[in-house]
Amino acid sequence: MGAAEYSGTCSKKGGRGMAQRSLDLIEAMRVAAEAAQPITGRGIGYKLFAAGLISSMARSEMARVYRLLREAREGARRYGAHHPCGLSFGDHFA
């Protein structure tokens, strides 16, 4: 399978793609960032917690939020506004 071939939730290159739960959380982060610019990573975490998308504001949950924010930002830089996973980041994570 070539580098540009995709299956399931993301690229087959370099291992399995992201879980649908992570993709859904990244989309919720994008919506929150769009609605509340400027916003910090912790602010995104509060929005996700208030919406019931993460179970708590505990260090482990926030580490997951920060990791997914970083991956979304890096993906937006690498792929532009349209990530191969089907996510559309616009300028919110670039």
Contacts in CASP RR format, 6 or more apart in sequence:
PFRMAT RR
TARGET T0000
AUTHOR 0000-0000-0000
METHOD contacts of the structure
MODEL  1
MGAAEYSGTCSKKGGRGMAQRSLDLIEAMRVAAEAAQPITGRGIGYKLFA
AGLISSMARSEMARVYRLLREAREGARRYGAHHPCGLSFGDHFA
1 7 0 8 1.000
1 12 0 8 1.000
1 13 0 8 1.000
2 12 0 8 1.000
2 13 0 8 1.000
3 11 0 8 1.000
3 13 0 8 1.000
5 11 0 8 1.000
5 12 0 8 1.000
5 13 0 8 1.000
6 12 0 8 1.000
6 84 0 8 1.000
6 85 0 8 1.000
8 17 0 8 1.000
9 17 0 8 1.000
9 18 0 8 1.000
9 19 0 8 1.000
9 20 0 8 1.000
9 23 0 8 1.000
9 85 0 8 1.000
10 16 0 8 1.000
10 17 0 8 1.000
10 18 0 8 1.000
10 84 0 8 1.000
10 85 0 8 1.000
11 17 0 8 1.000
11 84 0 8 1.000
11 85 0 8 1.000
17 85 0 8 1.000
18 26 0 8 1.000
18 71 0 8 1.000
18 85 0 8 1.000
22 68 0 8 1.000
23 85 0 8 1.000
23 87 0 8 1.000
24 53 0 8 1.000
25 48 0 8 1.000
25 53 0 8 1.000
25 54 0 8 1.000
25 65 0 8 1.000
25 68 0 8 1.000
26 68 0 8 1.000
26 71 0 8 1.000
26 72 0 8 1.000
26 87 0 8 1.000
27 87 0 8 1.000
28 47 0 8 1.000
28 48 0 8 1.000
28 51 0 8 1.000
28 53 0 8 1.000
29 44 0 8 1.000
29 48 0 8 1.000
29 65 0 8 1.000
29 68 0 8 1.000
29 69 0 8 1.000
29 72 0 8 1.000
30 72 0 8 1.000
30 87 0 8 1.000
30 88 0 8 1.000
30 89 0 8 1.000
30 90 0 8 1.000
30 92 0 8 1.000
30 93 0 8 1.000
32 39 0 8 1.000
32 43 0 8 1.000
32 44 0 8 1.000
32 47 0 8 1.000
32 48 0 8 1.000
33 39 0 8 1.000
33 44 0 8 1.000
33 92 0 8 1.000
33 93 0 8 1.000
34 92 0 8 1.000
36 43 0 8 1.000
36 47 0 8 1.000
37 92 0 8 1.000
39 47 0 8 1.000
41 65 0 8 1.000
41 66 0 8 1.000
41 69 0 8 1.000
42 62 0 8 1.000
44 65 0 8 1.000
44 69 0 8 1.000
45 54 0 8 1.000
45 57 0 8 1.000
45 62 0 8 1.000
45 65 0 8 1.000
46 57 0 8 1.000
48 54 0 8 1.000
48 65 0 8 1.000
49 56 0 8 1.000
49 57 0 8 1.000
49 61 0 8 1.000
54 61 0 8 1.000
54 64 0 8 1.000
54 65 0 8 1.000
55 61 0 8 1.000
69 93 0 8 1.000
72 83 0 8 1.000
72 87 0 8 1.000
72 89 0 8 1.000
72 93 0 8 1.000
73 93 0 8 1.000
73 94 0 8 1.000
75 83 0 8 1.000
75 89 0 8 1.000
75 93 0 8 1.000
76 83 0 8 1.000
76 89 0 8 1.000
76 90 0 8 1.000
76 92 0 8 1.000
76 93 0 8 1.000
76 94 0 8 1.000
77 94 0 8 1.000
80 89 0 8 1.000
80 90 0 8 1.000
80 94 0 8 1.000
81 88 0 8 1.000
81 89 0 8 1.000
81 90 0 8 1.000
81 91 0 8 1.000
81 94 0 8 1.000
82 88 0 8 1.000
82 89 0 8 1.000
83 89 0 8 1.000
END
